[in-house]
Amino acid sequence: MTAQHTMLDKLWDAHEIMRRDDGTSLLWVDRHLVHEGSHHAFARLRDRGLSVSEPSLTFGVVDHYAPTRGGVMAPDVRRMVEILGTNAVENGIHLFDLHDPEQGIVHVIGPELGLTLPGLLINCGDSHTSTHGAFGALAFGVGATDVAHILATQTIWQKKPRTMRITFDGILPPSVTAKDMALHWIAALGTGGARGHAIEYAGSAVETLTMEGRMTLCNLSIEGGARFGLIAPDTITFDYCKGRRFAPAGPDYDKAVRNWRSLPTDEGAEFDREVRFDAAAIAPTVTWGTSPEEALPITGTIPDPDDLGDRSAQARASLDYMALEVGTPLEQVAVDEVFIGSCTNGRIEDLRMAARVLAGRRARVPGLVSPGSAAVKRQAENEGLAQIFTEAGLEWAASGCSMCVGMNGDQVAPGKRCASSTNRNFRGRQGRGARTHLMSPAMVAAAALTGHLTDVRPLLEGRS
């Protein structure tokens, strides 16, 4: 009888060159994405007299330090951008720099350009590389030492993680998004709930997600402790990839699709762990603390740490930092500003949904909207979304990591509270002393309109 394999098994086997006695595999890397923070790895190569092994498989992106609101770049920021440019030129690497019409956040432009494809192994010195797993790609972030190793050899040493399948059965309710799905499972299982595992997302609610939604779900996998996330490629995936700049074309595309169809997990294959959720039970969700696991439906109240068992000490510290009182309804938590953007929720679908909430309405608090790429920015402007944001009173900026990492002055002031579509809410993530509540872009738009955390569902009723 033929053994049944998971998608992870198939991807791992396809890239494994050799395996050491301790079980660590040497894997071939199909795409290597580097950004401004990769300068340490290039310096290591230079010190050893080495060159980039496969420059055609490495792509440079200016995103973390990309200024989104013009002005003069700070000297340290300019230096980081210039170093990446120098490293790219010296090593023959394709660079999407600040002035490139295809510039953007690395995990946004990779899929946009067709650099991200099913079956590939993709690495980047950024933890949210898990985003690309939405295509059925083996994608995970790596450290500086690994970046240098990949540059020099186009390979990486890795131990195969255990397998975990998270299944979302049923249909998502209206106005509930992939961001809510992710926060829901992380709140249920904790930030260590998937530690040591690769997650494969499955179920009818996942199958009906757009590629944008799938990318959001996989992007947040690491916030629950997973090594990375995966979603089986299907017709939705194939249609998205077709015609992209770096994707195969013509007969090569048809051949690629035939290969991609073999990637999904075989029926009957076993996982090390199985978890199921009822999609119909998921509501718009927001974080109340300083960890993605500290999240609740918007209809909830600030919990009592004494009721949280092993999480009680962390919860007390979170409530102290966030200046929240036990029993306060989440919808009564006032915000000072909002942010829409990031590699988690800065795609065109995210902006469209936020614009649906804001159209014809006026925000009560200021906010910043930073599209995930220059292409998304152009599309949003052509569709009239940018005008909706500005008429609502929000600032329309250029693409970059921006307020997600508190860069170039795109920060939340100390003690101020921000409703944010980003991926992390730990202390100081958006600026020293900043207080961050994570949620979907639609929920951020709702908070902008009311000045407090708000259930977006009533605001979307009757809006197509």
N, C-alpha and C positions, 0 to 999 in steps of 0.2 A: 504493500500500500504506500502511495506517495505521501510524504510528510506535508502537513499543512503549515504554511508560513505566514507570519504577520508582514505587514508592509515594512516595518523596521528590519526584519530579517532580510527581505529582498534588497532593500537599499544598502544595508550594511555589507551583504555578500557581494553586491555589484561593485563596491568600492574598496573592499579589503585586498590589500596587496600581500600582506603576511600577518601572522599572529605570533606574538612572543609566548613563552611558556607561562607567563603570569596572566595571560588572557588579553593583553593589550594589543590592539590591532593598529597596523599602519594603513591609513586610508588615503586614497587619491582624492584630491580636492578639485572640483570642476570650476568653481567660481570663488575668487577671493576678493572681498570688498574691503578697502582701506579708507580711513578718514584722517582728519587732522591728528587724532590721538595715536596714530600708528607710527609716529616719528621715531619712537624708541626702537622699534623693530628694524627700521631702515638703518638706524645708527649701528645696531649690532652687526648687520650684514657688512656695513662699510668697515667697521673695526676688524672684521675677519677677512676682508678682501673678497667677499662674495658678491654675486649679482643675483637679481631676481631670476628664478629658474624658468618660469613660464609667464612672461609679461603680458601676453595676449589673454591670459586667464585672470588677471588682476585688474581691478577697476578702482580708481580713486574718486572720492566724493567729498566735497566741502559741505558739511551740514551742521556739526555740533557748534562750530564757531561762526557760522554764517550770520552776519548782521541782517536783521529782518526789517529794520526801520530806517535804513540809510544812515547818514551822518558819517563821521570820521571813525574808522576802526581804532580801537585802543592798540598801542604798540605790541602788546603781548598777543593779542588776537591776530593782528596782521602778520606777526612772525609765524604763528602756527599755520596760517593759510599759505604763506609763502614757502614754508618748509615742505609742505605736502606737494606744492607745485614743483619745487626743485627735485624732490624725490621721484615724482612722476616722470619728469623730463629725462632725468639721468637714467632711469630704468625702462623707458619706453612704455610706460603705463598710460592707458586712456584715463584722462581726468575730466570729471564734470566739475569745473570750478565755479566761482561765484557768478561769472558772466555767461556761463553756458546756458542755452535755452532749455536744456534738459536737466539742469541742476535741481537738487532737492534732497530730502532726507533719504539716506541710503536704502532704508527698508521700504520706501515708497517708490523710488525710481527703479530699483531692481526689477520689480514686477512690471512697472509701466513700460520698461524698455525691452522686456523679454529676456533679460539676463537671468531672471528666475524662471525655471522650467521644471516640470515634474521629473523626478528621477535623479536630479543633480545633487551633489554634495556642495553646500555653500557655507563658507566661513567668513566671519567678520569680527574684528575686535570690539564687539558691542553685544551686550547680552540679549538684546531684542532681535537678534538675527533669527530667532525662532519664528518670526513673522513669516518667513519664506516657506515654512513647513506647510502652509495652507495650500501649496501647490503639489503636495506629495513629494517634497524635496527634503533631503536630510540636511537640516540647517541649524547651526548652533553657534553661539558666541565663543570666542577664545581670548586668552590672555596675551600679553606682549611677547612672551617667549614662544608661544604657539604661532603667533603672527610671523615672527622671524623665521621659524622653521618652515612655515608654508611658503614664504617668499623664497627661501633658499632651495626648497625641494618639491614644492607643490603637493606635499603630503602632510598628514598630521597623525600623531599617536593618540588613540582614544580607547577607553574601555567601553564596551557596549552596555548601555543602560538596560535596566529591566523594563518590561513592557506594561503599559497601563492603558486601558480603554475607558474613556468617559463618554457615556451614551446619553444623549438628550432625546428622550422620547416625546412624541407629540408635536404640537405646533405652538410657536411663540405667540403670546397675545399681542394685540396691536400696540405699537410704540415701545415694545420691548426689543432690545438689540443684542448683538453679540457681546457688547461691553457688559451688559447686564448678566448674560450667561456666564461670562468669565468671573465677574465679581461674585456671582451666586455660588459657583463651585469652590472658589478660593475661600469664601466665608465659611462654607460648610466643612471643608477639609483642612483649612489652615495653610499658612505659607510654606509649611513643610509637608503638606499632604501628598505631594507627588515626588518627594525627594528621591533621587536615584532612579527615576523612571523617565521614559519617553512616553508622552501621552499621544494616543490616537483618538481623535474626536470622531464620534459616529452618531447615528440616529437620524430620524427624519427632520428634526429641527436644524441639524447641522447641514444636512443634504440640501435644504432649501435656502441656506444662506448664500448671498452673493460672494464673490471673491473678496470684496472689501470686508465683509463681515467675517469671513473665514480668516483673513489676515489679522483682524483684531483679536479673534479668539486665540490663535496660535501665538500672537505677539505677547499675550499675557500669561502664557504657560509658565514662564520662569518665575512669575510672581507667586505661583503656588509650589515652587520648589522643583519643578520639572527641568530636565536637561533641555528638552525642546518639545514642540508639539507637531502633530502631523494630521493632515486630512487627506483622504483618498482622492486622487484626481478623477474627475468625471467630465461630462459634457460641458458643465458650467466652466470648469477649468480650461478645457480645450478651446472653447469659444473665446475665452479671455486672452489666451496666449496667441491665438491666430493673428497674424499680421503685425505683431510687435517687432520692433527694429532688429533685435538680436535673436528672435525666434526663427526656427527653420521655416522655409517657405516651399510652396509647390509640392512636388512628390516627397521632398524631405519632411515636410510637415505631416503628410499622411502617414509616412513611415514612423515618424516620432509618435503620433497618436496611437498607432498599433502597439508600440512598445509601452507607452504610458498606460494603456488599458490593462497591462499585466501587473501593475504595481499594487493595486488594492489587496488587502489582507484576504487570504483564502478562507472560504467558508469552513468553519470548524477549527481554525487556528486558535490556540490558547494564549491568553495573556496572563502575566503574573498577577495582575490585579484588575478587577472590573468594578466600575462605579456607574450608577444610573441616576438620572434626574428627570423629573417631569417638567418639560418645557412650559406647559400651561400654568405651572405654579410659580413661574419666575415673574417678578415685578420690576419696574425701574428701580435700580439699586444705587446707593451712594455709600461712600466710606464716611465714618465718623471719627476715626482715630488716625494713627500714624503708620498703619500697615494695611495692605489691600485686604487682609482677612477681616479687618474691623469694618465690616460693611453690613448694611441692612436694607430691606425694602424702604422706599421713601415714606411709606405709611407707618414706619416703626418709630420707636423712641430710643433715646440714648440709654444703653443698657447699664445695669448695675454690675460692676466688676465682680462682686461676690457671687454672681450667677454664672460666671464664665470659667469656673474651674481653673485649669492650668494656665489660662490666659489672663487671670485676674490681675496679676502684678503689672503685666504689660498694659492692660486696659486702664488701670489707675494712672499710670504714667502718661498714656495717650490722652486721657481726659484732662489731665493737668496741663499738658502742652497745648491742647486744642481749646482750652478754656470752656469746656462744656459741662453741663450739670446732668446728673442721672435723672431720667424720666422726662427730659425735654423732647417734645415731638421733633423729629427731624425737619419737618416743614416749618418750624419756627426758628431754625438756625439761620441767622442773617449772614450774607456774604458781602464782601467789599468790592470784589471784582470777579471777572470770569476770563477763562482762556479756552480757546478752541484750536486744536492743532495736535502735533506730534506724530510719531510713526505709528501710534496706536489708533488715532482717530483724526488724521488730517487729510483723508482722501475725499474725492468728489462726493461720494455717497454721504459721508459724514457732514459735509458742508451743506448739501441739499436738505438733509433732515433738519439741521439747525435753522436753516433759512425758512423752512416751512413753519417753524415755531415763531420766528421773528417777523415774518412778512407783515407789513402794515402796522407794526407795533413799535413801541419805544422802550428801550432798556432803562432800568432805574439805576443800574450801576455800570461803571466803565468796564471795558474788556478789550481783549486783543484776539484777533483771528489770524492765524498763520497757516496758510495752506501747506500741505506736505511736499509739494514740488512746484517748480515753475510752470509745469504743464497743467497741474491742478489749478494754479492761480489763473492762468489764461482761460481755462475752461469755465471756472467760476465767474470770471468777469464777463465772458461771452454769454453765459446763461443768466446774467443779472443777479447772481447770488451776492457778489461783492457789494453791489448797490444796496441790497436788502440789509446787509450787515452795517454799512455806513449810515444808512437812513435810520437804523435802529439805535445808532449812537456808539457802535463798536468800531474799533480801529482795524483797518484792513492792512495787513503787512505782507512782506515777502516770505518765501519759504525758508525753513530752517528748523533746528531743534528748539530754538527760542526759549519760551518760558518753561518748557518741560525740564530743562536743565539749568534754568536761571542764568542764561548767557547774554552778554552784550546789553546789559541793562534791562532785559526783559525779565523782570523779577517782581515778586510780591514783597511788599514792604514788611518789616518785622511787625508781628502781631496782627497783620491783616489776613483775611480769610478769602480763599479763592475757590470757586467752583471750576473744576478743570477736567478736560477730556483726556488727560495724560495717563501714565501708567504707574507712577510711584508717588506716594504721599508721605514718605518718611521725613523726619525733621530736617528742615533746611533745603529740601529738594528744589523748591522754587525760589529760594532766597532765605537768608538767615532769619529765623524766627517766623517764617511764613507758615500759614496753616492751610493745608490743601485737602479738598474733598474731591475724590474721583467719581466720575459718572460719565454717561454717554454724552455726545455733543448736543443731542436734543434736550437732555436734562440741564446741560450748561446753559443753553439758550433760555430755558424756562426760568432758571435762577437769575439770569440777566434781566428778564422782564419784571420779576417780582421783588428782587433784592434779597431773596432767601431761598434755601433749598426748596424745590417745588416739584410736585408730581406733574410731569409733562402731559399725561394722558388727556386731561380736560382741555389743555391748550391746543391739542392736535385734532380734537373732534371736529369733523366737518371739513378738514383740510386735506386735500388730496396731494 
